[in-house]
Amino acid sequence: MFCIYPHFALHRLVYKWFLLIYKLSYAFGVVGYLAIMFTICGFNLLFRIKARDSMDFGIVSLFYGLYYGVMGRDFAEICSDYMASTIGFYSISGMPTRNLSDNICAVCGQKIIVELDEEGLIENTYQLSCNHVFHEFCIRGWCIVGKKQTCPYCKEKVDLKRMISNPWERTHFLYGQILDWLRYLVAWQPVVIGIVQGINYSLGLE
């Protein structure tokens, strides 16, 4: 694969791959949640499915959706920093090493073919409030999956609500926030348990 794709095209492929994983994990999470709700409401009886089987399916689907969603976003954040810094238009600390042209995407480093006022066959071109333009898949992967809220080149804050005008697609932001909350909950769970046990021990409630 490294021989077939150019260096910059490989970056776009990685962003598309992480965006696909994010959408698949989102779909698994929604299916699992709906299966659990349908089981609680008793809709599984309409399809002659045992409550235990439908509940197990819902819990497993929800677990895998959340698990791979958290893992995918963490890996995407690490990879996006590395890939963008190797291109030269982005620097974690400091100024970029290359100047950005008007027809170049700062995320993948490839030329932008579709104009802003044109409708693309596969993807469109998106312009941020700082007037820098990007491929649609690249900036979505950068902001939504890679958890970045700044322009990859000038680091101006990105208005995520303005970037997604479709109300149905805004649920991706809510799902991303749920994944972040779950990640922090798992990371801080030992600390919280330790504090609660310390309070119970000090009050003699053990």
C-alpha positions in Angstrom: 0.0 0.0 0.0 2.8 2.4 0.7 4.1 1.8 -2.8 0.8 2.3 -4.5 -0.2 5.6 -2.7 1.9 8.7 -2.7 2.9 10.1 0.7 0.2 12.7 0.9 -2.5 10.4 -0.6 -1.8 8.0 2.3 -2.6 10.8 4.8 -6.0 11.2 3.2 -6.6 7.5 3.2 -5.8 7.4 7.0 -8.2 10.2 7.7 -11.0 8.5 5.7 -10.3 5.2 7.5 -10.6 6.8 11.0 -13.7 8.6 9.9 -15.2 5.3 8.7 -14.3 3.6 12.0 -15.9 6.5 13.9 -19.1 6.2 11.9 -19.2 2.4 12.3 -18.8 2.7 16.0 -21.5 5.3 16.1 -23.8 3.0 14.2 -23.1 0.1 16.6 -23.7 2.3 19.6 -27.1 3.5 18.2 -28.2 -0.1 17.3 -27.2 -1.3 20.7 -29.0 1.5 22.5 -32.2 1.0 20.4 -32.1 -2.8 21.0 -31.9 -2.2 24.8 -34.8 0.3 24.6 -36.9 -2.0 22.5 -36.3 -4.9 25.0 -37.3 -2.7 27.9 -40.5 -1.7 26.1 -41.2 -5.3 25.2 -41.0 -4.9 21.4 -38.9 -8.0 21.2 -42.0 -10.1 21.8 -43.4 -8.9 18.4 -40.5 -10.6 16.7 -40.6 -13.6 19.0 -37.1 -12.9 20.3 -36.3 -13.8 23.9 -35.6 -10.8 26.2 -32.3 -12.2 27.2 -31.1 -12.6 23.7 -32.1 -9.1 22.6 -30.7 -7.6 25.7 -27.4 -9.4 25.3 -27.3 -8.2 21.6 -28.0 -4.6 22.7 -25.4 -4.6 25.5 -22.7 -6.2 23.3 -23.4 -3.8 20.4 -23.3 -0.8 22.7 -20.1 -1.9 24.4 -18.2 -2.5 21.1 -19.5 0.8 19.7 -18.3 2.8 22.7 -15.1 0.9 23.0 -13.9 1.2 19.4 -15.2 4.7 19.3 -12.9 5.7 22.2 -10.0 3.8 20.9 -10.4 5.2 17.4 -10.6 8.8 18.5 -7.5 8.4 20.7 -5.5 6.8 17.8 -6.8 9.4 15.4 -5.7 12.2 17.7 -2.2 10.8 17.9 -2.0 10.1 14.1 -3.4 13.5 13.1 -0.7 15.3 15.1 2.1 13.2 13.6 0.9 13.3 10.0 0.1 17.0 10.0 3.5 17.8 11.5 5.3 15.8 8.9 3.7 17.7 6.1 5.0 21.0 7.5 1.8 23.1 7.5 1.1 22.3 11.2 3.2 22.4 14.3 2.1 21.4 17.8 4.2 24.2 19.3 5.6 27.0 17.2 5.2 28.2 13.6 4.7 25.9 10.6 7.8 25.2 8.5 6.0 25.7 5.2 3.8 28.4 3.7 0.3 27.4 2.7 -1.0 28.1 -0.8 -4.6 28.9 -1.5 -5.3 25.6 -3.4 -3.5 23.3 -0.9 -5.2 21.4 2.0 -3.1 21.9 5.1 -4.3 18.6 6.6 -3.2 16.2 3.8 -1.0 18.5 1.7 -2.8 17.7 -1.6 -4.1 20.1 -4.1 -7.8 21.2 -3.8 -9.5 20.6 -7.2 -13.2 21.4 -6.3 -14.0 25.1 -5.9 -15.9 26.4 -3.0 -19.0 27.2 -5.1 -18.9 23.8 -6.9 -20.6 20.6 -5.9 -18.1 17.7 -5.8 -19.0 14.2 -6.9 -17.3 12.5 -3.9 -16.5 15.3 -1.4 -16.8 19.1 -1.3 -14.3 21.9 -0.4 -14.8 23.6 3.0 -13.6 27.0 4.1 -13.2 27.9 7.7 -13.8 31.3 9.3 -10.1 32.0 8.9 -10.5 31.7 5.1 -8.3 28.6 4.9 -9.8 25.8 2.6 -9.6 22.1 3.1 -11.0 18.9 1.7 -14.3 18.0 3.4 -13.1 14.5 4.6 -9.8 16.0 5.8 -11.3 18.7 8.0 -14.1 16.4 9.3 -11.4 13.9 10.3 -9.3 16.6 11.8 -12.1 18.2 13.9 -14.7 15.5 14.6 -12.5 12.4 14.9 -9.2 13.9 15.7 -10.7 16.1 18.5 -9.1 19.3 17.1 -11.0 22.6 17.5 -8.5 24.8 15.8 -7.4 25.5 12.2 -4.5 23.1 11.2 -2.5 26.0 9.8 -3.2 29.2 11.8 -4.7 27.6 14.9 -7.7 29.8 14.9 -10.7 28.3 16.8 -13.1 26.4 14.6 -16.9 26.8 15.1 -18.0 23.2 14.9 -21.7 24.1 14.9 -21.1 26.3 11.8 -19.2 23.6 10.1 -22.0 21.1 10.2 -25.3 22.7 9.0 -27.2 19.4 8.8 -29.0 18.9 12.2 -28.8 15.1 11.7 -25.1 15.2 11.4 -24.7 17.2 14.6 -25.4 14.1 16.6 -21.8 13.1 15.8 -20.7 15.9 18.1 -22.9 14.6 20.9 -21.5 11.1 20.3 -18.0 12.4 20.5 -18.7 14.2 23.8 -20.1 10.9 25.2 -17.0 9.1 24.1 -14.8 11.8 25.9 -16.9 11.5 29.1 -16.6 7.7 29.0 -12.9 8.0 28.5 -12.5 10.3 31.5 -14.8 8.2 33.6 -12.7 5.1 32.9 -9.4 7.0 33.5 -10.5 8.6 36.7 -12.5 5.6 38.0 -9.7 4.3 40.3 -9.2 7.8 41.8 -12.9 8.3 42.4 -13.2 4.8 44.0 -10.2 5.6 46.2 -11.6 8.9 47.4 -15.0 7.3 48.2 -13.3 4.5 50.1 -11.2 7.0 52.0 -14.3 9.0 53.0 -16.1 5.9 54.1 -13.1 4.8 56.1 -12.7 8.2 57.8 -16.4 8.3 58.7 -16.4 4.7 59.8 -19.0 3.6 57.2 -17.1 0.6 55.8 
